[in-house]
């Protein structure tokens, strides 16, 4: 599996491209603000064609370029309906379940707390590696600002059900693993598993 990530915009939100291999269709996750330049460069470098836009939640730093990218490539934005009013363009509802985009199976977990429509997107590579794109729910060493602290605590408990070796690709900052966060993230200490 090909995974490319880069930070964009004033808040350096991470945008990710995922594909089964170079030279084919891809999924774009969190096409945030000022994403156009690095996104176009990554698409060209890896010869990728966007097949879907997915959002972990509807804040502008994560979907700010979605309308432009969607229009340019003729692909819809998939966003949880609880965050639909945050997007500047109509979106396709992305509810909990398993979907296939660009030949990749995506396990969508609804993880409210940061926003009502926050989701975590799970991918498994052909080699068996597991990825969790956590948006602003879980970061390396931290968690997202909570609009609803009780809901965020429930969502974090669900994430701690994932295997320790699951690689976490957060909405801001560096990658980590569920095991590293379980062991050292002070915000998870009271959450339990």
C-alpha positions in Angstrom: 0.0 0.0 0.0 1.2 3.5 -0.9 0.7 6.1 1.8 1.7 9.7 1.3 1.1 12.4 3.9 1.9 16.1 4.3 0.8 19.1 6.4 -0.9 22.1 4.9 -2.5 25.4 5.8 -2.0 27.6 8.8 -2.7 24.8 11.2 -0.5 22.2 9.3 -3.3 19.7 9.1 -2.2 16.4 7.6 -3.6 15.4 4.3 -3.1 11.7 3.2 -3.2 9.9 -0.1 -3.6 6.1 0.0 -3.5 3.7 -2.9 -3.0 0.0 -3.5 0.0 0.9 -5.6 1.5 3.8 -7.6 0.0 4.5 -11.0 -3.6 3.9 -10.1 -6.6 5.2 -8.2 -6.2 6.8 -4.8 -8.2 8.0 -1.8 -7.5 11.5 -0.5 -8.1 11.9 3.2 -8.6 15.4 4.7 -8.1 17.8 1.8 -7.6 20.8 4.0 -6.6 24.4 3.5 -3.9 25.3 1.0 -3.6 21.7 -0.1 -3.5 22.2 -3.9 0.2 22.6 -4.5 1.5 19.6 -2.5 -1.5 17.5 -3.5 -0.9 18.0 -7.2 2.8 17.3 -6.8 2.1 14.0 -5.0 -0.5 12.9 -7.5 1.9 13.6 -10.3 4.9 12.0 -8.6 3.0 8.7 -7.9 0.8 8.9 -11.1 -2.4 8.7 -9.0 -5.9 9.5 -9.9 -8.3 10.5 -7.1 -11.2 8.1 -6.7 -12.7 9.5 -3.5 -12.3 12.3 -0.9 -12.8 11.2 2.7 -12.9 13.5 5.7 -12.2 12.6 9.3 -14.4 15.6 10.3 -15.8 18.8 8.9 -13.5 21.5 10.2 -12.0 23.9 7.6 -8.4 22.8 8.2 -9.5 19.3 7.1 -11.9 20.0 4.3 -11.0 23.6 3.2 -10.0 22.5 -0.3 -12.6 19.7 -0.7 -15.0 21.7 -2.9 -12.2 22.7 -5.3 -10.6 19.2 -5.4 -14.0 17.5 -5.8 -14.9 19.8 -8.7 -11.6 19.4 -10.5 -11.6 15.6 -10.3 -15.3 14.9 -10.3 -15.2 12.9 -7.1 -17.5 13.5 -4.1 -16.5 14.3 -0.5 -17.5 11.6 1.9 -18.2 13.1 5.4 -20.2 11.9 8.4 -23.7 13.4 8.2 -23.4 15.0 11.7 -20.7 17.3 10.3 -22.3 17.9 6.9 -23.3 21.5 7.8 -19.6 22.3 8.3 -18.6 21.5 4.7 -19.0 24.2 2.0 -20.1 21.6 -0.6 -22.7 18.9 -0.4 -21.2 15.6 0.8 -22.0 11.9 0.6 -22.8 10.5 4.0 -20.0 8.4 5.5 -21.4 6.4 8.4 -19.9 3.6 10.4 -19.2 0.5 8.4 -16.8 -0.9 5.8 -16.5 0.6 2.4 -14.3 0.1 -0.7 -12.7 3.0 -2.4 -9.9 2.8 -5.0 -9.6 -0.9 -4.3 -8.9 -0.3 -0.6 -11.2 -1.5 2.2 -11.9 1.3 4.7 -13.3 0.6 8.1 -15.1 3.7 9.3 -15.6 4.1 13.1 -17.8 7.0 14.3 -15.7 8.7 17.1 -17.7 11.8 18.2 -16.2 14.2 20.7 -14.0 16.6 18.8 -17.0 17.1 16.5 -20.3 15.3 16.4 -19.3 13.7 13.1 -15.7 12.8 13.7 -14.6 9.4 12.3 -11.5 7.2 12.4 -10.6 5.6 9.1 -9.0 2.1 9.3 -7.0 0.5 6.5 -5.2 -2.9 6.4 -2.3 -3.3 3.9 -1.9 -6.4 1.7 1.0 -7.3 4.0 -1.3 -7.1 7.1 -0.2 -3.8 8.5 -2.9 -1.7 10.1 -3.4 2.0 9.8 -5.8 4.3 11.7 -6.3 7.8 10.4 -7.6 9.5 13.5 -8.2 13.1 12.5 -8.3 15.3 15.6 -9.5 12.5 17.9 -6.0 11.1 18.8 -2.6 12.7 18.3 0.9 11.5 19.3 1.0 12.4 23.0 -2.3 14.2 23.0 -6.0 14.2 22.0 -8.1 16.7 20.2 -10.0 19.6 21.8 -13.3 18.2 23.0 -16.6 19.7 22.0 -18.1 16.9 24.1 -15.6 15.4 26.6 -17.8 12.4 27.5 -18.2 11.4 23.9 -14.5 11.9 23.3 -13.7 9.6 26.2 -16.0 6.9 24.8 -14.4 7.3 21.4 -10.9 7.0 22.8 -11.9 3.8 24.6 -13.0 2.4 21.2 -9.6 3.3 19.7 -7.8 1.5 22.5 -9.5 -1.7 21.4 -7.2 -1.6 18.3 -4.0 -3.7 18.4 -0.9 -2.1 19.7 0.9 -2.3 16.4 -1.8 -0.2 14.6 0.0 2.8 13.1 -1.8 6.1 14.0 -1.8 8.8 11.3 -3.3 11.8 13.1 -4.8 15.0 11.7 -1.8 17.0 13.0 1.7 16.1 13.9 3.7 12.9 13.6 2.7 9.3 13.3 2.6 7.0 16.3 1.1 3.7 17.3 -1.8 2.6 19.5 0.7 0.8 21.7 2.8 3.9 22.2 -0.2 6.0 23.0 -1.6 3.4 25.4 1.7 3.4 27.2 2.6 7.1 27.3 -0.2 9.4 26.3 -1.3 11.2 29.5 -4.7 11.9 28.1 -5.5 8.2 27.9 -4.6 7.4 31.5 -8.1 7.7 32.8 -9.9 6.4 29.7 -9.2 2.6 30.2 -9.6 0.0 27.6 
